[in-house]
Amino acid sequence: MSELPRAILLLAASAALVRSEEQKDSQAVSSPCLSVCQMDEASGLCRGCLRTLQEIARWSQLDPPTKRSVWGQIEQRIAALRQSEQS
């Protein structure tokens, strides 16, 4: 069984931080970009941040709740990767 790439583990930690900040009044939501910026043709997701091209392109225009929703989708994608690693 191979390990998840370090970038994905960093992304998971960042997602947890964003989720913990969701309870705060802060309107700022950090970008998931890890400067890997390589699209996986099979999944249609960036290999670094696990976002779709549409999510990446629209990020700066999204409001904070929608950005948090994208982070939630990233967490689901990470969970799916972890599940596939355990299989």
Secondary structure, DSSP 8 states (H G I E B T S, - for coil): -----HHHHHHHHHHHHHHHHTTSS---------S---B-TTT-BBTTT--BHHHHHHGGGS-HHHHHHHHHHHHHHHHHHHHHHH-
